[in-house]
Amino acid sequence: MNEFVGGQVPFDWYLYLSLVLFAIGVAGVLMRRNAIVMFMSVELMLNSVNLILVSYSSYTGKLSGMVFVFFVMVVAAAEVAVGLALLVSIYRNIRSVDIEELKNLKW
């Protein structure tokens, strides 16, 4: 394993941290039935990918990873805005954000 060189954190550590964050996000999406917690888990997965992109961009010295992170953050913000608007609309109708109760919504 790499050791600290000049006070810099090794690239491997960023990968391990990102893997742990992504696994927590996947577990949150698969195990929870609350829609808000599921949105937070998806955001955690997106941020773990952003961590990999930024660390790789810093490691290689190219800016393409950081530019891609900007676009991922824009898409994540749009996803949150649309998702929360849908959740507010659903909560007004059925007074719950539980995913299991959404199957009762029919035409």
N, C-alpha and C positions, 0 to 999 in steps of 0.2 A: 504494500500500500504506500502511496505517496506521503511524504512528510511535508511539514510546512517549509516552504522555500521563500525566504524574504518576507515573512508575515502573510503570505497568500494562502487561502484555503484551497486544498487540492480539488480538482474537477470531479473526482470520484465522489467526494462527499456531497456535492450538489446533486449528483445522480441518485445517490441513496436517499437523500432527503426528499427529492422529488418522487421517487418510487413510493416512499412511505406515505406522502401526502396523497398521491394518486390512489393508493390502495385504501386509504381512509375514505376518500371520496366515493370509490366504487362500493365499499361496504355500506356507506350511508345511503346510496341510491338503492341498493338491493335490499337492505334490511328495514328501512324506515318506510312508513306509509303516509307520513305527513308531507304535503307538497312543498312546504316552505323549507323543511330540512332537506328534501331532495334537490331543490334549487341551490341551496347552500353547498351541497355535496358536489353538484355539477360545477359550481364556481371554484370549489377547491381543486377539482381535477383540472380545470382550465388554468388555474394559477400554478399548479405543479408543472404543467407543460410550459408555461411562461418562464418559470424558473430555469428549466433546462435550456430554453432558447436563449435567455439572457446570459447564463453562465457559459454556454458554448460560444456565443458571440464574443464575450469577453475573453475567453480562452484563445480563440483564433484571431481576434483583433478585427473581425469584419462586422459591419453594422447591419447586415441583412437580417440577422436573428432579432435584433432589437426593433427593426422596422416591422417584422412579422408579429412581434409581441404587441405592437401598437394596434395592428388590425385585429388580433385576437381579443384585445381588451375592448375594442369598439363593438365587436360582435357579442361579447359577453354582456356589455352594458345594454345592448338592444334586446338580448335574450331576457335579461332581468326585467327590463321595462315591460315587455310584452307579457312575460310570464306572471309578473305581479298584477298586471291589469286583468289577466284572465282569472287569477286567484281571487281577486277582489270581487269580480263579477260572479264567480262560482259561490263564494262565501255569502254574497247577498241573497242568492237563491236557495241554498241548502243549509246555510249556517254551519258549515264544516269545511275543512280543507283536507279531510282524510281521502286518500286515493280510492279506497274501497267503496266509498259512497258515490263516487263519480260514475260508477257503472249503472246507477239508477237514473241518470240523466238520459232521456230518450226523446225522440222527436215527438 
